[in-house]
Amino acid sequence: MSSAQQLLLTALRCDIDNLRHLATTSDIVGDISRFIHVLQRERGASTIYLVSKGKRFKTRRMAYLQESQEAEILMRQRLEALSHEAKPQAAARLLRRIATVWLALDELETLRCAIDTFAITPDSATQAFNHLISGLLAIVFEAADTAADVDVTKALVAIFHLMQGKELAGQERACGAYGFTHGHFDKAHRELLNQLVHDQQRCFNTFVEFANAEAQLLWQEAMSTRALCGINQLRDIACQRIRPSNNETAPLGETWYALTTLRIDTIKEIENSLNQQLTILCHRKIEQAQATLEQLKAQPCQHTPAPCEQLLALNDTYPLGELTASALTSPLGRSLIELTHAHSRRLQGLSDELENTRKALRERKLIERAKGLIMAHQEMTEEEAYRFLRKTSMDQSKSMADMAQSILDLSIVLTRKPETRTR
């Protein structure tokens, strides 16, 4: 077997190993997805339980808590198995992110005990759940950012933004449950509700951008205007755009919870479909790579090279150009060259697409960081910070990503301590 064949075989084996790791990663994403979903239910029920001083949702909360514990056990087993690989293929960032979340998971029981004894406010409990879920979503983001296959990367990006949008919908459910159960919405909770509606829509728009045609069709069918009619009416009541028909606010809390839960469960069904498609995609790519590997390994058996004696016996007048042409057009030579060129073109195409996808991810991360900096220093809302960043970039004829990078670079310079001069 030639060195070229050996190199191609090694490359294909590396591809297969990476795809197998991506298949494992897709399983982890599925487990995280299930755990987040039941954790979101527990969060919403805990909010109503705390606001009502234990008069509402006590039994339901305990049922959700048990589901969360069962899902957590399965997810921990999958994450722990990843750390025990003989040769971990996961990126260091992904493993560090998992380690951070693992520590946060250990504090979950402390949070639940505080809720049991009413030793924590509804808002503080919600924020604690939000923090944990945010860490879990970060694992999915790292998985998308480190994936080495463009199709798998796009699928993971779509799943991540759908999960992030669903999480914001879950936070909206908890915020609305607080206000409707409490009997009114103060200014802070009204603003939070509006912000959550806006932010989740941005996530869903990005999801649609990266999702395949099948997922987009499922989304259009599930998120029709009719399906959101009841939720939109309650949003208007919460934000005082219209008044409720009666003064019974407690039933509105349960109505709100039921409607938003139905919507979130529908999103979860789409999420399940995407996770299933991702698993199928990974295994199909593994099968394709293995088939190519077996085809390449079988190539030497299809042609027996001429022995040295036959080469020496060739007519001296045989043109060298014809010998070269004959070698290049022989079955073995032609198949190797075509395979090498095809493999090179495929890798280059995938590399270009992958780089474009990762560039989009990097730009989004820069914009989010710069937006957070603007919010902190200028006391702006997220929407105001986004508009400020967009206007500034337009005024200076820069892309938003370049403008975001300039802001981040400037913040580093301004916070750097001046060096002490030596006389």
SULCOR-V817104 format. One record per pair of residues at least 24 apart in sequence whose C-alpha atoms are under 10 Angstrom apart, sorted by the first residue. I is the first residue (numbers start at 1). GAP is how many residues later the second one is. Records with the same first field share a line. If there is no record, write none. Layout:
I = GAP + GAP
This chain:
1 = 296 + 298 + 299
2 = 298
4 = 332 + 333 + 336
5 = 291 + 292 + 294 + 295 + 331 + 334 + 335
6 = 290 + 291
8 = 285 + 288 + 289 + 328 + 331 + 332 + 335
9 = 283 + 284 + 285 + 287 + 288
10 = 283
11 = 282
12 = 277 + 278 + 280 + 281 + 284 + 331
13 = 276 + 277 + 280
14 = 275
15 = 133 + 134 + 270 + 271 + 274 + 275
16 = 266 + 267 + 269 + 270 + 271 + 272 + 273 + 274 + 277
17 = 72 + 269
18 = 71 + 72 + 129 + 130 + 131 + 264 + 268
19 = 128 + 129 + 130 + 133 + 262 + 263 + 264 + 265 + 266 + 267 + 268 + 270
20 = 69 + 262 + 263 + 265 + 266
21 = 61 + 67 + 68 + 69 + 126 + 261
22 = 67 + 68 + 121 + 122 + 124 + 125 + 126 + 127 + 130 + 131 + 256 + 257 + 260 + 261 + 264
23 = 129 + 255 + 256 + 257 + 258 + 259 + 260 + 262 + 263
24 = 54 + 55 + 57 + 58 + 66 + 255 + 258
25 = 53 + 54 + 57 + 65 + 114 + 115 + 118 + 119 + 122 + 131 + 254 + 257
26 = 114 + 117 + 118 + 126 + 129 + 130 + 249 + 250 + 251 + 252 + 253 + 254 + 255 + 256
27 = 48 + 51 + 52 + 248 + 249 + 251 + 252
28 = 46 + 47 + 48 + 49 + 50 + 51 + 54 + 111 + 112 + 115
29 = 46 + 49 + 107 + 108 + 110 + 111 + 112 + 114 + 127 + 130 + 131 + 246 + 249
30 = 45 + 110 + 129 + 241 + 242 + 244 + 245 + 246 + 248 + 249
31 = 40 + 41 + 42 + 43 + 44 + 45 + 46 + 47 + 48 + 244
32 = 39 + 40 + 42 + 43 + 44 + 46 + 47 + 101 + 104 + 105 + 107 + 108 + 131
33 = 38 + 42 + 103 + 104 + 107 + 126 + 127 + 130 + 235 + 238 + 239 + 242
34 = 33 + 34 + 37 + 38 + 40 + 41 + 234 + 237 + 238
35 = 32 + 33 + 34 + 35 + 36 + 37 + 38 + 39 + 40 + 98 + 101
36 = 32 + 35 + 36 + 93 + 96 + 97 + 98 + 100 + 101 + 127 + 130 + 131
37 = 30 + 31 + 34 + 96 + 126 + 129 + 130 + 133 + 227 + 228 + 231
38 = 26 + 27 + 28 + 29 + 30 + 31 + 32 + 33 + 34
39 = 25 + 26 + 28 + 29 + 30 + 32 + 33 + 90 + 91 + 93 + 94 + 131
40 = 24 + 28 + 86 + 89 + 90 + 93 + 126 + 127 + 129 + 130 + 131 + 133 + 134 + 221 + 224
41 = 24 + 26 + 27 + 129 + 132 + 133 + 216 + 220 + 223 + 224
42 = 24 + 25 + 26 + 70 + 87 + 132
43 = 79 + 82 + 83 + 84 + 85 + 86 + 87 + 127 + 128 + 130 + 131
44 = 78 + 82 + 85 + 126 + 127 + 128 + 129 + 130 + 131 + 132 + 133 + 134 + 213 + 217
45 = 128 + 129 + 132 + 212
46 = 66 + 69 + 70 + 76 + 79 + 80 + 128 + 131
47 = 68 + 74 + 75 + 76 + 77 + 78 + 79 + 126 + 127 + 128 + 129 + 130 + 131 + 134
48 = 74 + 126 + 127 + 128 + 129 + 130 + 131 + 132 + 133 + 134 + 205 + 206 + 209
49 = 66 + 67 + 69 + 73 + 128 + 129 + 132
50 = 65 + 66 + 67 + 68 + 69 + 70 + 71 + 72 + 73 + 75 + 128 + 131
51 = 67 + 70 + 71 + 72 + 126 + 127 + 128 + 129 + 130 + 131
52 = 70 + 126 + 129 + 130 + 198
53 = 64 + 65
54 = 61 + 62 + 63 + 64
56 = 125 + 194 + 198
57 = 197
58 = 58
65 = 47
69 = 39 + 40
72 = 33
76 = 26 + 29
90 = 52 + 53 + 56 + 57
91 = 51 + 52 + 54 + 55 + 56
92 = 50 + 54
93 = 46 + 49 + 50 + 52 + 53
94 = 44 + 45 + 46 + 47 + 48 + 49 + 50 + 51 + 52
95 = 44 + 47 + 48
96 = 43
97 = 38 + 39 + 41 + 42 + 43 + 45
98 = 37 + 38 + 40 + 41 + 44
100 = 32 + 35 + 36 + 39
101 = 30 + 31 + 32 + 33 + 34 + 35 + 36 + 37 + 38
102 = 30 + 33 + 34
103 = 29
104 = 24 + 27 + 28 + 29 + 31 + 32
105 = 27 + 28 + 30 + 31
107 = 25
108 = 24
122 = 52 + 53 + 56
123 = 51 + 52 + 55 + 66
126 = 45 + 48 + 49
127 = 44
129 = 42
130 = 37 + 38 + 40 + 41
133 = 31 + 34
134 = 30 + 33
137 = 24 + 26 + 27 + 30
138 = 26
140 = 24
141 = 220
144 = 213 + 214 + 217
145 = 209 + 212 + 213 + 214 + 216 + 217
146 = 212
147 = 207 + 211
148 = 202 + 203 + 206 + 207
149 = 133 + 136 + 198 + 201 + 202 + 204 + 205
150 = 199 + 200 + 201 + 202 + 203 + 204 + 205 + 206 + 207 + 208
151 = 127 + 130 + 131 + 134 + 199 + 202 + 203 + 206
152 = 125 + 126 + 127 + 129 + 130 + 133 + 202
153 = 57 + 125 + 200 + 201 + 204 + 205
154 = 53 + 55 + 56 + 57 + 58 + 124 + 199 + 200 + 203 + 204
155 = 52 + 55 + 56 + 57 + 119 + 120 + 122 + 123 + 126
156 = 51 + 54 + 55 + 118 + 119 + 122
157 = 49 + 50 + 52 + 53 + 54 + 200 + 201 + 204
158 = 45 + 46 + 47 + 48 + 49 + 50 + 51 + 52 + 53 + 54 + 57 + 113 + 116
159 = 48 + 51 + 52 + 111 + 112 + 113 + 114 + 115 + 116 + 119
160 = 43 + 46 + 47 + 111
161 = 39 + 41 + 42 + 43 + 44 + 45 + 46 + 47 + 49 + 50
162 = 38 + 39 + 41 + 42 + 43 + 44 + 45 + 46 + 49 + 105 + 106 + 108 + 109 + 112
163 = 37 + 40 + 41 + 44 + 104 + 105 + 108
164 = 35 + 36 + 39 + 40 + 43
165 = 31 + 32 + 34 + 35 + 36 + 37 + 38 + 39 + 40 + 41 + 42 + 99 + 102
166 = 34 + 35 + 37 + 38 + 97 + 98 + 99 + 100 + 101 + 102 + 105
167 = 29 + 33 + 97
168 = 25 + 27 + 28 + 29 + 30 + 31 + 32 + 33 + 35
169 = 24 + 27 + 28 + 30 + 31 + 32 + 91 + 92 + 94 + 95 + 98
170 = 26 + 30 + 87 + 90 + 91 + 93 + 94
171 = 25 + 26 + 29
172 = 24 + 25 + 28 + 63 + 85 + 88
173 = 80 + 83 + 84 + 85 + 86 + 87 + 88 + 91
174 = 82 + 83 + 86
176 = 58 + 59 + 62 + 76 + 77 + 78 + 80 + 81 + 84
177 = 73 + 75 + 76 + 77 + 78 + 79 + 80 + 83
178 = 75
179 = 59 + 70 + 71 + 73 + 74
180 = 54 + 57 + 58 + 68 + 69 + 70 + 71 + 72 + 73 + 74 + 75 + 76 + 77
181 = 67 + 68 + 69 + 70 + 71 + 72 + 73 + 75 + 76
182 = 67 + 68 + 71
183 = 64 + 65 + 66 + 67 + 69 + 70
184 = 53 + 54 + 55 + 56 + 65
185 = 52 + 53 + 54 + 55
186 = 52 + 53
187 = 52
189 = 49 + 50
190 = 45 + 48 + 49 + 50
191 = 48 + 190
193 = 42 + 45 + 46
194 = 41 + 42 + 44 + 45
195 = 186 + 187 + 188
197 = 38
198 = 184 + 185
199 = 183 + 184
210 = 147
211 = 63
212 = 62
214 = 59 + 60 + 63
215 = 55 + 56 + 58 + 59 + 62
216 = 54
218 = 48 + 49 + 51 + 52 + 55
219 = 47 + 48 + 51
222 = 41 + 44 + 45 + 47 + 48
223 = 40 + 43 + 44
227 = 32 + 35 + 36
228 = 31 + 32 + 35
229 = 30
230 = 25 + 26 + 29 + 30
231 = 24 + 25 + 26 + 27 + 28 + 29 + 32
234 = 25
292 = 47
296 = 39 + 40 + 43
299 = 32 + 33 + 34 + 36 + 37
300 = 32 + 36
301 = 31
302 = 29 + 30
303 = 27 + 28 + 29 + 30
304 = 28
305 = 25 + 27
360 = 41
362 = 39
363 = 36 + 37 + 38 + 39 + 41 + 42
364 = 36 + 37 + 40
365 = 36 + 39
366 = 34 + 35 + 36 + 37 + 38 + 39 + 40 + 41 + 42
367 = 33 + 34 + 35 + 36 + 37 + 38 + 40 + 41
368 = 33 + 36
369 = 35 + 36 + 38 + 39
370 = 30 + 31 + 33 + 34 + 35 + 36 + 37 + 38 + 39 + 41
371 = 33 + 36 + 37
373 = 31 + 34 + 35 + 38
374 = 30 + 33 + 34
